[in-house]
Amino acid sequence: MNAILPETLSLVKAVLVPVVTLAAVWLGWRLSLSSQRTQRRLDRLTSRCFALSQVMNVVDNVPYDLTSEQLLAKLESDEDFRNNLVYRMLRLFGLRNELFASLDRELVRFLDTRFRPLFVVRVGSYELLPGRLAQFASAVLDLRSSVQEVEDRLLAEHEKFMT
């Protein structure tokens, strides 16, 4: 019995060291994988927030105090305001192409279905189609609402991520 005990202890020591080392390596790998996933989620959320901030910079050019009818009246009566707003909204097409991977799908869909049909595309330029001013005013205000919804959703996702 006394001869078996030292041999058993040496066998346990010989097996225990590689098992503990293997367990430590596995645990380190799992923690690294978890950290990488968290970092990717954070990077994705950051890029989505950046894309949204770029769209918000454009949408902030829409006066917040105007209703759809008031905006339409201002667009019809003030040519400088109309041209400035149309040109600023055209920036959204560039943002759609530049930030496609990060831009919220709802905003991409909105630009494709509500904004693009309002414009005629020529080489290097977009022009608002004649007679589409009312639809443009409505689309601009709807875009502002959509941007607010996306912002609320991203803020909720950010809060969830941080907890």
VOLUM-588292 format. One record per residue: y, x negated, z negated of N, C-alpha, C in turn; residue in three letters. Coordinates in steps of 0.2 Angstrom, whole numbers, plus 5000, padded with zeros to 4 digits. Each point is the difference from the previous one (the first is absolute). Last residue first. Example, Ala and Ser with C-alpha at 12.3 -4.5 7.8 and 13.67 -1.06 7.14 Angstrom:
<recs>
498949364965500649964999500550044997SER497249985000500650045000500649965000ALA
</recs>
This chain:
<recs>
523851285102499750024994499349984999THR501449965020500249964994499750024993MET499550125021499849935000500249964994PHE500850225002499350004999499749935000LYS502250035006500050014993499250004998GLU500549995023500249944996499950004993HIS499750195013499449955001500249944996GLU501650165000499550024996499449955001ALA501849975014500249994993499450024995LEU499850055023499949934999500249984993LEU500350225006499349985000499949934999ARG502250085002499750034994499349985000ASP501149945020500249964994499750034994GLU499650125018499649945001500249954994VAL501250215003499350014997499649935000GLU502249995009500050014993499350024997GLN500349985023500049934997500150014992VAL499950205013499449965000500049934997SER502050135002499550034995499349975000SER501649935016500349984994499550034994ARG499650065022499849934999500249984993LEU500750215008499350004998499749934998ASP502250025008500050034994499250004997LEU500449945022500349954996500050024993VAL499350155017499549944999500349954995ALA501450185007499450024995499549954999SER501849955015500250014993499550024995ALA499449985023500149944997500350004993PHE499750195013499449984998500049934996GLN501950105009499850044995499349974997ALA500949905020500449984994499850044994LEU499349995024499549994995500449994993ARG500950025023499850074998499549994994GLY500149795015500550065000499750064997PRO499049764993500050055006500550054999LEU500149754991499950064998500050055006LEU499349745002500650055001499850074997GLU499249715000499850074999500750045000TYR499249745011500450054996499750074999SER499149805012500449974995500550054996GLY498950095021499949934999500549974995VAL499550254997500249975006499949924998ARG499450264990499949934999500249975007VAL500750234986499749985007500049924999VAL499950204979500449945004499649995007PHE499350164983500750015000500449955005LEU497649994993500150055005500850015001PRO499349854983499949975007500150065005ARG500150054976500649975003499949985007PHE498350124988500650044999500649965004ARG497749924999499950075002500750045000THR499749764994499650015007500150075002ASP500949944979500349975005499750015007LEU498950084981500650035001500449975006PHE498049904993499950065004500650045001ARG500249804987499849995007499950065004VAL500450024977500649995004499849985007LEU498250044986500450065001500649995004GLU498649824994499850045006500450065001ARG501149784988499650064998499850045007ASP500449735001500450075000499550054999LEU499449775003500250024993500350075000SER499249905021499450004995500250024993ALA501749995017499550065001499449994995PHE502349895005499750014993499450055001LEU501349945019500049944996499650004994GLU500350195015499749955003499949944996ASN501350184992499350025001499649955003ARG502349964997499649994994499350025001LEU501450045018499949934999499649984994GLY500750225004499549985005499849934999PHE501850084987499350024997499449995005LEU502449975005499749944997499350024997ARG501450165010499649975004499749944997LEU501650124988499350035000499549975005MET502349945000499749984994499350024999ARG501350075019499849935000499749974994TYR500850235000499449995004499849935001VAL501950044987499450034997499449995004LEU502149945009499849964995499450024996ASN500950145016499849945004499749954994ASN501050204993499450015003499749945003ARG502149994990499550014995499450015003PHE501849995015499949934997499450014994ASP500850205011499649955004499849944997GLU500650244990500249934999499549965004ASP499750245000500749995000500349935000SER497650074999500350035006500849985001GLU498749934980499849975006500350025006LEU500550124981500349935000499849965006LYS499050214996500750015002500349935000ALA497850004993500050025007500850005002LEU499649974977499949945004500050015007LEU500250194987500649964999499949935004GLN498250154998500550035005500649954999GLU498249944986499850005007500650025005SER500949924977499450045002499949995007THR501349824983500050055006499350045001LEU500649814984500450064998500050065006ASP499149775001499650044996500350064998TYR500149835022500450034995499650054996PRO499049795014500150075000500450034994VAL499349775002500650015004500150085001ASN498149904989500650014996500650015004ASP497949955010500150074998500650014996VAL499449785006500250045006500150074998VAL499249864983500649985002500350035006ASN497850054993500550034996500749985001MET498249905011500150075003500550034995VAL499349794993500449995006500150075003GLN498850004981500749984998500449995007SER497650045001500450064998500749984999LEU498649825004500150045006500450074998ALA499549864982500449975004500250045007PHE498350074985500650014997500649975004CYS497849965007500150075001500750024997ARG499249784996500150015007500250075002SER499249964978500749975001500250005007THR497950084994500550044998500749975001LEU498249875006500050065004500550054998ARG499649814987500349985006500150065005ASP498850044980500749984998500449985007LEU497650035001500350064999500850004999ARG498849805001500050035007500350074999ARG499649884981500549975003500150035007GLN498250074987500650024997500649975004THR497949935006500150075002500750034997ARG499349784994500250005007500150075002GLN499249974978500749985001500350005007SER497750054996500450054997500849985001SER498449845005500050055005500450064998LEU499849824985500449985006500050065005SER498650034981500750004998500549985006LEU497749985003500250075000500750014998ARG499149785001500050035006500250075000TRP499749904980500649975003500050035007GLY498150054988500550034997500749985003LEU498049895007500050075003500650044997TRP499749784992500250005007500050075003VAL499249974978500749995000500350005008ALA497650034996500450064998500849985000ALA498649825005499950055005500450064999LEU499849844983500449985005500050055006THR498650044983500750014997500449985006VAL497849955004500150085000500750014998VAL499349784999500150025007500150085001PRO499549914978500649965003500250035007VAL498050074988500650034998500649975003LEU497849915003500150065004500750034999VAL499349814988499949985007500250065004ALA499850034977500649965001500049995008LYS498050104992500650045000500749975001VAL498149864999499950055006500650055000LEU499849864981500249965006500050045006SER499150104981500849994999500249965006LEU497750034998500350065002500849995000THR498749824993500050015007500350065002GLU499949964977500549955004500050015007PRO498450134987500750024999500549955004LEU497649974999500250055005500850015000ILE498849864984500149975007500250045005ALA499550084978500649965000500149965006ASN498150144998500650045000500649965000MET
</recs>
